[in-house]
Amino acid sequence: MEHVILEEVLKHVIRKHGMDFSRVLGINRLDLLKRLLASPDGVHLDAHNLSISYSLKKVNGLWLTIIMLENEVRTA
């Protein structure tokens, strides 16, 4: 599944969660985050709204949750 990852979403995630991503996951660059978000390990649909999905990516033994509206990454 191809995901549209907007630059402003990447910047938001790094700005709001950058310290946690850097400290826990070793992610501190937009290109690393974009690569992780583009290749989820699993995707689940919201039971109440099928246009919302949750992608899961395992990084260093932890699960990163990516929330998407239709095919566009909204936050992680």
Summary of the structure (lengths in Angstrom):
residues: 76
radius of gyration: 11.9
end to end distance: 17.1
largest distance: 34.2
contacts: 194
relative contact order: 0.23
helix: 37%
strand: 33%
